[in-house]
Amino acid sequence: MRAMIELDETLLREALNVAPAATESEVISLALSEFVQNHRRALDIRDLYGTGGIREDYDYKAVRTGDPS
């Protein structure tokens, strides 16, 4: 897909220096891909809220001292 967009040239050059991409198009595609992955991951974490917890019999002091019981 072709699109005409205005980008911060300094930011684009910096991205080209740090990203494993050779062209501006590759950098933009990589950035969009990472953006989507990060937002999906955040949604997945929020879906887990309230599904776990600490067991009633968990003894954090025993873990600190190395006591296996």
N, C-alpha and C positions, 0 to 999 in steps of 0.2 A: 504494500500500500504506500502510495506517495502522499506526503503532506508537507505543506509549507508552514514551518513553525519558527519562532524566534527563540534562540537559546543563548544563555550566558556563555560567551566564547571562552572566558577564563575557566569556568567550571567544566566545559566540554574538553578543553585541553588537559586539565588536571585529570579528568576521568580517563582520557586516552593514555595518560602516563601510568595510571595505576591499574587499569583494567586489562584483562587478558583478551584484548580485542585490537584489531588492526585498523579498523575504519570507524568513522563517526556513526554510521548506521549500526555497526555491531555493538558499539558502546550503548547506544540508545536502546537497542533490543535487549541487551543484557540488563540494563537498568530497569526496564519495564518488567522483565522476567523476575528479577530480584524483588521488585516492589510487590508484585502479585504474590510471590511465595511468602514474603514477610507478612503480608496482610492475611493470607490464608492461615498461616501458622498462629497468628494472634487470635483469630477466630476459633481455631481448634483448641487453644489453651482455655479460652473463655468457656467453651462447651464442657470442659472438665470440672468447672467450679462446682464444689459440693459433692463430687463423686468419690472422694477419698477422705483421708484423714489419718490421725494417729491412733493406733490401737490403744485400748484402755490399759492393757498390761505392758505397754512399752516402757522400759526403764532406761532413760537416757543416761543416768549416772553409771549404770553397768556398762554401757557402751563406751563411755569416756574412760573407765578404768580398765577395760578389756576383760571384764568378768563375763564368761560365756553363759551364765545362767539367766 
